[in-house]
Amino acid sequence: MGKASESYLWKTLNNNLKLRNKASEIKPAQRGKRIPLTFGQERLWLAEQSESGVPLHNMCDIFRLKVLWIKTLLKQVWKKSLKGMKF
């Protein structure tokens, strides 16, 4: 990092620290109607409606973990079984 960029960095950091204390509070905007859900939010809502209380949105991750675990286990079994064989 050159001296010019270091100087700019420190000026920016100092300026941000000064402004942080002067920043106004963020207030929610007044809305006349409901805001539409994102696609991801709709998926979670539908999953919750069909199976209330069941974390369906986590099932994909659980499946990936199981596949990784099984794959690792199969590799270990394969290596052990090949140790005793002569080719």
Secondary structure by P-SEA (a helix, b strand, c coil): ccaaaaaaaaaaaaaaaaacccccbbbbccccbbbbbcaaaaaaaaaaaacccccccaaaaaaaaaaaaaaaaaaaaaaaaaccccc
